[in-house]
Amino acid sequence: MKIGFHLNIEQIQKLVMTPELKQAIQILQYNTQELNQFIDEQLLTNPVLDISPTAESDTVQKTEKPEKIEKDEIDWKEYFREYDDISYRQTSSREQKEDISFEQFVSTDTSLTDHLLFQLQFSILKSQYKNVAKFIIESLDRNGYLTMDIGEIAAYFQVSNQIIENILSIVQTFDPPGIAARNLKECLLIQLKQKGVENPKIFEIVTTHLDDLAENRLANISKDLNISPKEVQEIADFIKTLEPKPGRLFSSDDDIKYITPDVSVEKIDGEYIVIVNDSTAPRLSISSYYKRLLMHEEKDSNTSKFLTDKLNSAMWLIKSIEQRRQTIYKVVKAIVEYQLEFFENGKRSLKPLTLKQIAEEVGVHESTVSRAVNGKYMQTPRGTFEIKFFFTSGVSNQEGEGVASQSIKSMIREMIEEENHQKPLSDQIIAEMLQEKGINISRRTVAKYRDEMNILSSSKRKRY
């Protein structure tokens, strides 16, 4: 056997993840806000990129400055002459008065802590104990509950537990009712006292039968207190009007989440039109100044190499953003065509849909469709939905066609809303009713869908 080195020519295919390809995949995943932030970062790092003026800005420029001035004719030395002195320039009082922004007029919501501290100023507490009350107020969680132990507060201020209890009882008289409670039972009792409730049965139910009330075991309460189920039902309805989380009445900026739809679907002349929302993103272009500079530079110079590299990066970025727009448009258009009955009739007409079906329709890979719809929202005549909402599993009916899970959930919700509250429908009865409509579904699936919609079981929905 002959052993040696040989040279062979082979032709093979490899998928290489270049930085440009990674960037294109990443841009496809971005939603509108993330894309705007990414473009702002690129504008700072790449001098070749420029923002294209819109049609409105062009009109304004033509109106205000009818004379045309070429950039090459500008004497830049003359332009910067008045800024040669970089020393401190004091702003005139007139300029300060005119420097007014909209942020100065934006109102801020009062927080729970500020609301309680304001009431503390007018309390009957001695000045030496107001610091303790302030500490208690600042220790409340977002729901208005005191989670810290009384003993810890007493040890911190070196006072007795009884003094802390007295200070806490004064804080608990503040608005909103039920504030600074240590548990749900205490929160409800505080509200009952502030409302002037005198019925001892109500206090007894809150004190000893709160678990039975939560599980809707009204028959046990009726038997223990020797009152009619109807009276127990009335008391339960009243207790449910109380606020279990007093602190949530005050809004928090962390809870506010704004959604900017990435795609809009509008019905025009009986036809649904898909519009990709890229109006918020700046239109990118290549700076004409650096184009001319690159033409006059020598090809082997460092400046030319730097500008060529930045130019290629800018061109790829513009191409990737346009490709992202086209991909999202094709995917959403295919979804709208497939789910046309949903846009006409609502959630009950939603069909089961998978990523594979849309990928085959558009002619791309499933992962591309997944990235195109990930974290993006669609504004439609029937509301704003996450695009993933239209990709749902389902069950088959008697005709072999698929019925989306969202459609089945809508049917279940309607059945429960129309049921007799004294004899609520069980999961088995709902399953049988759906089977009569030609939908093959089991009791366990009905229970699963009901839990996903946060609907209680039949035993907890029963009213007396």
C-alpha positions as CSV (number, residue, x, y, z in Angstrom):
1,M,0.0,0.0,0.0
2,K,1.4,3.4,-1.1
3,I,1.3,6.1,1.5
4,G,1.9,9.8,0.6
5,F,0.5,13.3,0.2
6,H,-1.9,14.0,-2.7
7,L,-3.7,17.2,-3.9
8,N,-7.4,16.7,-4.7
9,I,-9.9,19.3,-5.9
10,E,-13.4,19.0,-4.3
11,Q,-16.5,21.1,-4.5
12,I,-18.6,21.2,-1.4
13,Q,-21.4,23.5,0.0
14,K,-21.1,25.1,3.4
15,L,-23.4,27.6,5.2
16,V,-21.2,30.2,6.8
17,M,-22.8,32.6,9.3
18,T,-21.1,35.8,8.3
19,P,-21.5,38.9,10.6
20,E,-23.7,40.4,7.9
21,L,-26.0,37.4,7.9
22,K,-26.2,37.4,11.7
23,Q,-27.2,41.1,11.5
24,A,-29.9,40.5,8.9
25,I,-31.4,37.7,11.1
26,Q,-31.2,39.9,14.2
27,I,-32.9,42.8,12.3
28,L,-35.8,40.5,11.3
29,Q,-36.5,39.7,14.9
30,Y,-36.6,43.3,16.0
31,N,-40.0,44.9,16.7
32,T,-40.6,48.6,15.8
33,Q,-39.2,50.0,19.0
34,E,-36.1,47.8,18.9
35,L,-35.5,48.6,15.3
36,N,-35.6,52.3,15.9
37,Q,-33.1,52.0,18.8
38,F,-30.8,49.9,16.6
39,I,-31.0,52.5,13.8
40,D,-30.1,55.3,16.2
41,E,-27.0,53.3,17.4
42,Q,-25.9,52.7,13.8
43,L,-26.3,56.4,12.9
44,L,-23.9,57.2,15.7
45,T,-21.3,54.7,14.8
46,N,-21.4,54.8,11.0
47,P,-20.8,58.3,9.5
48,V,-21.7,57.2,6.0
49,L,-25.3,56.7,7.0
50,D,-27.7,59.6,6.7
51,I,-31.4,60.2,7.2
52,S,-33.3,60.9,4.1
53,P,-35.5,64.0,4.3
54,T,-39.3,63.3,4.0
55,A,-41.6,64.9,1.5
56,E,-42.9,67.3,4.2
57,S,-39.5,68.5,5.2
58,D,-38.6,69.1,1.5
59,T,-41.8,71.2,1.1
60,V,-41.0,73.2,4.1
61,Q,-37.4,73.9,3.0
62,K,-38.6,75.0,-0.4
63,T,-41.2,77.3,1.1
64,E,-38.8,78.9,3.6
65,K,-35.7,79.0,1.4
66,P,-36.7,79.5,-2.2
67,E,-33.1,80.2,-3.3
68,K,-31.1,77.1,-4.0
69,I,-27.7,76.9,-2.3
70,E,-25.1,74.3,-3.3
71,K,-23.2,72.7,-0.5
72,D,-19.9,73.1,-2.4
73,E,-20.4,76.9,-2.5
74,I,-20.6,77.3,1.3
75,D,-17.6,78.9,2.9
76,W,-17.3,76.7,6.0
77,K,-14.6,78.9,7.5
78,E,-16.9,81.9,7.4
79,Y,-19.7,79.7,8.9
80,F,-17.7,78.6,11.9
81,R,-16.0,82.0,12.5
82,E,-18.6,83.1,15.1
83,Y,-18.0,79.9,17.1
84,D,-14.2,80.3,17.4
85,D,-14.5,81.5,21.0
86,I,-15.3,78.3,22.9
87,S,-15.4,80.1,26.3
88,Y,-18.5,80.1,28.4
89,R,-21.3,82.2,26.9
90,Q,-24.0,83.3,29.4
91,T,-27.5,82.7,28.0
92,S,-29.6,85.8,28.0
93,S,-32.8,85.9,30.1
94,R,-34.8,86.2,27.0
95,E,-33.4,83.0,25.6
96,Q,-34.0,81.2,28.9
97,K,-37.7,82.3,28.8
98,E,-38.2,80.9,25.3
99,D,-36.6,77.6,26.2
100,I,-39.8,75.8,27.1
101,S,-40.4,72.1,26.4
102,F,-43.5,70.0,26.6
103,E,-42.0,67.9,29.4
104,Q,-42.5,70.9,31.7
105,F,-46.2,70.5,31.4
106,V,-46.4,66.7,31.8
107,S,-48.3,65.7,35.0
108,T,-47.1,62.9,37.2
109,D,-49.4,60.5,39.1
110,T,-49.3,60.5,42.9
111,S,-47.7,57.3,44.3
112,L,-49.1,55.4,47.2
113,T,-46.2,56.5,49.4
114,D,-46.7,60.2,48.6
115,H,-50.4,59.9,49.2
116,L,-49.9,58.4,52.7
117,L,-47.1,60.7,53.7
118,F,-49.3,63.7,52.8
119,Q,-52.0,62.3,55.3
120,L,-49.3,61.7,57.9
121,Q,-48.7,65.5,58.1
122,F,-52.2,66.0,59.6
123,S,-52.2,62.9,61.9
124,I,-52.4,63.1,65.7
125,L,-49.1,61.4,66.1
126,K,-46.4,63.0,68.2
127,S,-43.4,64.2,66.2
128,Q,-41.1,61.6,67.7
129,Y,-43.4,58.8,66.4
130,K,-43.9,60.2,62.9
131,N,-40.6,58.8,61.8
132,V,-41.9,55.3,62.8
133,A,-45.1,55.9,60.8
134,K,-43.0,57.1,57.8
135,F,-40.9,53.9,58.1
136,I,-44.0,51.8,58.1
137,I,-45.5,53.6,55.1
138,E,-42.3,53.2,53.1
139,S,-42.2,49.5,54.0
140,L,-45.5,48.7,52.3
141,D,-45.5,46.6,49.2
142,R,-47.2,47.6,45.9
143,N,-50.5,46.1,47.1
144,G,-50.5,48.2,50.3
145,Y,-49.6,45.3,52.7
146,L,-47.1,45.5,55.5
147,T,-44.8,42.5,55.0
148,M,-42.3,43.4,57.8
149,D,-42.7,41.9,61.2
150,I,-43.7,44.3,64.1
151,G,-40.9,43.0,66.2
152,E,-38.3,44.0,63.7
153,I,-39.6,47.5,63.5
154,A,-39.7,47.7,67.3
155,A,-36.1,46.5,67.6
156,Y,-35.0,49.0,65.0
157,F,-36.5,52.0,66.8
158,Q,-35.9,50.5,70.3
159,V,-39.5,50.8,71.4
160,S,-42.1,48.3,72.6
161,N,-44.2,46.2,70.2
162,Q,-47.3,47.9,71.7
163,I,-46.2,51.3,70.6
164,I,-45.6,50.0,67.0
165,E,-49.1,48.4,67.1
166,N,-50.6,51.8,68.2
167,I,-48.8,53.7,65.4
168,L,-49.8,51.0,62.9
169,S,-53.5,51.3,63.9
170,I,-53.3,55.0,63.1
171,V,-51.7,54.5,59.7
172,Q,-54.5,51.9,59.0
173,T,-57.1,54.7,59.3
174,F,-55.6,56.5,56.2
175,D,-57.0,56.4,52.8
176,P,-57.4,54.1,50.9
177,P,-59.3,51.8,53.3
178,G,-57.6,48.6,54.2
179,I,-54.1,50.1,53.8
180,A,-51.1,48.8,55.9
181,A,-52.8,45.5,56.7
182,R,-50.7,42.4,57.4
183,N,-53.0,39.9,55.7
184,L,-56.2,39.7,53.7
185,K,-58.4,39.1,56.7
186,E,-57.1,42.2,58.5
187,C,-57.5,44.2,55.3
188,L,-61.2,43.3,55.0
189,L,-61.9,43.8,58.6
190,I,-60.4,47.4,58.4
191,Q,-62.7,48.2,55.5
192,L,-65.7,46.8,57.3
193,K,-65.1,49.0,60.3
194,Q,-64.5,52.1,58.2
195,K,-67.7,51.4,56.3
196,G,-69.6,51.3,59.6
197,V,-70.9,47.7,59.1
198,E,-72.7,46.4,62.2
199,N,-73.8,43.0,61.1
200,P,-71.8,40.5,63.3
201,K,-72.4,37.7,60.8
202,I,-70.3,39.5,58.2
203,F,-67.4,39.9,60.7
204,E,-67.7,36.2,61.7
205,I,-67.6,35.1,58.0
206,V,-64.5,37.2,57.3
207,T,-62.8,36.0,60.5
208,T,-63.5,32.3,60.5
209,H,-64.9,31.3,57.0
210,L,-62.7,33.2,54.5
211,D,-61.4,29.9,53.0
212,D,-65.0,28.6,52.6
213,L,-66.0,31.9,51.0
214,A,-63.1,31.6,48.5
215,E,-64.0,28.1,47.5
216,N,-67.7,29.0,47.3
217,R,-68.7,26.5,50.0
218,L,-71.6,28.6,51.1
219,A,-73.6,25.6,52.3
220,N,-70.9,25.0,55.1
221,I,-71.1,28.6,56.1
222,S,-74.9,28.5,56.2
223,K,-74.8,25.3,58.4
224,D,-72.2,26.7,60.8
225,L,-73.8,30.1,61.3
226,N,-77.4,28.8,61.2
227,I,-78.5,31.2,58.5
228,S,-80.1,30.7,55.1
229,P,-78.0,30.1,52.0
230,K,-79.6,33.2,50.5
231,E,-78.4,35.4,53.3
232,V,-74.9,33.9,53.0
233,Q,-75.0,34.6,49.3
234,E,-75.9,38.3,49.9
235,I,-73.1,38.6,52.5
236,A,-70.6,37.0,50.1
237,D,-71.7,39.4,47.3
238,F,-71.1,42.4,49.7
239,I,-67.7,41.1,50.8
240,K,-66.6,40.7,47.2
241,T,-67.2,44.5,46.7
242,L,-64.3,45.2,49.1
243,E,-60.8,45.9,47.8
244,P,-58.4,43.0,48.5
245,K,-55.4,45.0,47.3
246,P,-55.8,48.7,48.3
247,G,-52.4,49.7,46.9
248,R,-53.2,48.8,43.3
249,L,-55.5,51.8,43.1
250,F,-52.5,54.0,42.6
251,S,-50.9,53.6,39.1
252,S,-47.3,52.7,38.7
253,D,-45.2,53.6,35.7
254,D,-43.7,50.2,35.7
255,D,-47.1,48.6,35.0
256,I,-47.8,50.8,31.9
257,K,-46.8,49.1,28.7
258,Y,-47.3,50.7,25.3
259,I,-47.7,48.7,22.1
260,T,-46.8,50.1,18.7
261,P,-48.3,47.8,16.1
262,D,-45.7,46.6,13.6
263,V,-48.4,45.9,10.9
264,S,-51.8,47.4,10.2
265,V,-54.6,45.6,8.3
266,E,-57.3,47.9,6.9
267,K,-60.4,47.0,4.9
268,I,-60.7,49.2,1.9
269,D,-63.4,48.6,-0.7
270,G,-64.1,45.1,0.6
271,E,-60.4,44.1,0.4
272,Y,-58.0,43.8,3.3
273,I,-54.8,45.8,2.8
274,V,-51.6,45.0,4.7
275,I,-49.5,48.0,5.7
276,V,-46.1,47.6,7.4
277,N,-45.7,50.3,10.0
278,D,-42.2,51.7,9.2
279,S,-43.2,55.3,9.4
280,T,-41.7,55.7,12.9
281,A,-38.3,54.5,11.7
282,P,-36.0,57.1,9.9
283,R,-35.4,56.5,6.2
284,L,-31.7,55.7,5.7
285,S,-29.6,56.8,2.8
286,I,-25.9,57.1,2.0
287,S,-24.3,60.5,2.7
288,S,-23.5,62.4,-0.6
289,Y,-20.6,64.1,1.2
290,Y,-18.8,60.9,1.9
291,K,-19.6,59.6,-1.6
292,R,-17.7,62.5,-3.1
293,L,-14.9,62.1,-0.5
294,L,-14.5,58.5,-1.4
295,M,-14.2,59.3,-5.1
296,H,-11.4,61.8,-4.6
297,E,-9.4,59.6,-2.1
298,E,-6.7,57.2,-3.2
299,K,-7.8,53.6,-3.2
300,D,-4.9,52.4,-1.0
301,S,-5.2,55.1,1.6
302,N,-6.4,54.3,5.1
303,T,-9.3,56.9,4.7
304,S,-10.5,55.1,1.5
305,K,-10.4,51.7,3.3
306,F,-12.3,53.0,6.3
307,L,-14.9,54.7,4.1
308,T,-15.3,51.6,1.9
309,D,-15.9,49.4,4.9
310,K,-18.4,51.8,6.4
311,L,-20.1,52.1,3.0
312,N,-20.5,48.4,2.6
313,S,-21.9,48.1,6.1
314,A,-24.4,50.9,5.4
315,M,-25.5,49.3,2.2
316,W,-26.0,45.9,3.9
317,L,-28.0,47.6,6.7
318,I,-30.3,49.4,4.3
319,K,-30.8,46.1,2.3
320,S,-31.5,44.1,5.5
321,I,-34.2,46.6,6.7
322,E,-35.9,46.5,3.4
323,Q,-35.7,42.7,3.3
324,R,-37.2,42.6,6.9
325,R,-40.1,44.8,5.6
326,Q,-40.8,42.5,2.6
327,T,-40.6,39.4,4.7
328,I,-43.1,40.7,7.4
329,Y,-45.4,41.9,4.6
330,K,-45.5,38.5,2.9
331,V,-46.0,36.6,6.1
332,V,-48.8,38.8,7.3
333,K,-50.5,38.9,3.9
334,A,-50.5,35.0,3.9
335,I,-51.9,35.0,7.4
336,V,-54.7,37.5,6.5
337,E,-55.6,35.4,3.4
338,Y,-55.8,32.2,5.5
339,Q,-57.7,33.7,8.4
340,L,-60.0,35.8,6.2
341,E,-63.1,34.4,8.0
342,F,-61.8,35.7,11.3
343,F,-61.6,39.2,10.0
344,E,-65.1,38.9,8.7
345,N,-66.8,37.0,11.6
346,G,-64.6,37.2,14.7
347,K,-62.8,34.8,17.0
348,R,-65.3,31.9,16.4
349,S,-64.1,31.6,12.8
350,L,-60.4,31.4,13.6
351,K,-58.8,28.3,12.0
352,P,-55.9,26.2,13.2
353,L,-52.6,27.5,11.7
354,T,-49.0,26.4,11.9
355,L,-45.7,28.1,11.0
356,K,-45.1,25.3,8.5
357,Q,-48.2,26.3,6.5
358,I,-47.2,29.9,6.2
359,A,-43.6,29.0,5.5
360,E,-44.7,26.9,2.5
361,E,-47.0,29.6,1.3
362,V,-44.3,32.3,1.4
363,G,-41.5,30.1,0.3
364,V,-39.2,30.5,3.4
365,H,-38.0,28.4,6.3
366,E,-40.2,28.0,9.4
367,S,-37.5,29.7,11.5
368,T,-37.8,32.8,9.3
369,V,-41.5,32.9,9.9
370,S,-41.0,32.5,13.6
371,R,-38.5,35.4,13.7
372,A,-40.8,37.6,11.5
373,V,-43.8,37.2,14.0
374,N,-41.9,37.1,17.3
375,G,-42.9,39.9,19.6
376,K,-44.7,41.8,16.9
377,Y,-48.3,43.1,16.9
378,M,-51.0,43.5,14.2
379,Q,-53.6,46.2,14.3
380,T,-56.8,45.0,12.7
381,P,-60.5,46.3,12.4
382,R,-61.2,43.8,15.2
383,G,-58.5,45.0,17.6
384,T,-54.8,44.8,18.1
385,F,-53.4,41.2,18.4
386,E,-50.0,39.7,18.7
387,I,-49.2,38.0,15.4
388,K,-48.6,34.7,17.3
389,F,-52.3,34.8,18.2
390,F,-53.2,33.7,14.7
391,F,-51.0,30.5,15.0
392,T,-53.2,28.3,17.1
393,S,-53.7,24.6,17.6
394,G,-57.2,23.0,17.4
395,V,-59.3,19.9,17.3
396,S,-61.2,18.3,14.4
397,N,-64.9,18.3,13.8
398,Q,-67.1,15.6,12.4
399,E,-66.3,16.8,8.9
400,G,-62.6,16.4,9.4
401,E,-61.9,20.1,9.4
402,G,-59.9,21.8,12.0
403,V,-61.4,24.2,14.6
404,A,-59.0,26.6,16.3
405,S,-58.6,26.5,20.1
406,Q,-59.5,30.2,20.3
407,S,-62.8,29.5,18.5
408,I,-63.6,26.8,21.0
409,K,-62.7,29.1,24.0
410,S,-65.1,31.7,22.6
411,M,-67.9,29.1,22.4
412,I,-67.1,27.9,26.0
413,R,-67.2,31.5,27.3
414,E,-70.6,32.2,25.6
415,M,-72.0,29.0,27.1
416,I,-70.9,29.9,30.6
417,E,-72.2,33.5,30.3
418,E,-75.7,32.2,29.3
419,E,-75.8,29.4,31.9
420,N,-78.2,29.2,34.9
421,H,-76.1,30.5,37.8
422,Q,-78.0,28.2,40.2
423,K,-77.1,25.2,38.1
424,P,-73.8,26.0,36.3
425,L,-72.6,23.8,33.5
426,S,-70.0,21.2,34.4
427,D,-67.0,20.5,32.1
428,Q,-68.6,17.2,31.0
429,I,-71.9,18.9,30.0
430,I,-69.9,21.6,28.0
431,A,-68.0,18.9,26.2
432,E,-71.2,17.1,25.3
433,M,-72.8,20.4,24.1
434,L,-69.7,21.0,21.9
435,Q,-69.9,17.4,20.5
436,E,-73.5,18.1,19.5
437,K,-72.2,21.0,17.4
438,G,-69.8,18.6,15.7
439,I,-66.6,19.4,17.7
440,N,-64.8,16.3,19.1
441,I,-63.4,17.4,22.4
442,S,-62.9,15.7,25.8
443,R,-63.8,16.9,29.3
444,R,-60.1,17.4,30.2
445,T,-59.6,19.7,27.2
446,V,-62.6,21.8,28.2
447,A,-61.2,22.1,31.7
448,K,-57.8,23.1,30.3
449,Y,-59.3,25.8,28.1
450,R,-61.5,27.0,31.0
451,D,-58.4,27.4,33.2
452,E,-56.6,29.3,30.5
453,M,-59.5,31.8,30.4
454,N,-59.4,32.1,34.2
455,I,-63.0,30.9,34.6
456,L,-63.8,29.1,37.8
457,S,-65.2,25.6,38.0
458,S,-68.9,24.9,38.1
459,S,-68.8,24.4,41.9
460,K,-67.3,27.8,42.5
461,R,-69.6,29.5,40.0
462,K,-72.8,28.3,41.7
463,R,-75.0,30.9,43.3
464,Y,-77.7,30.3,45.9
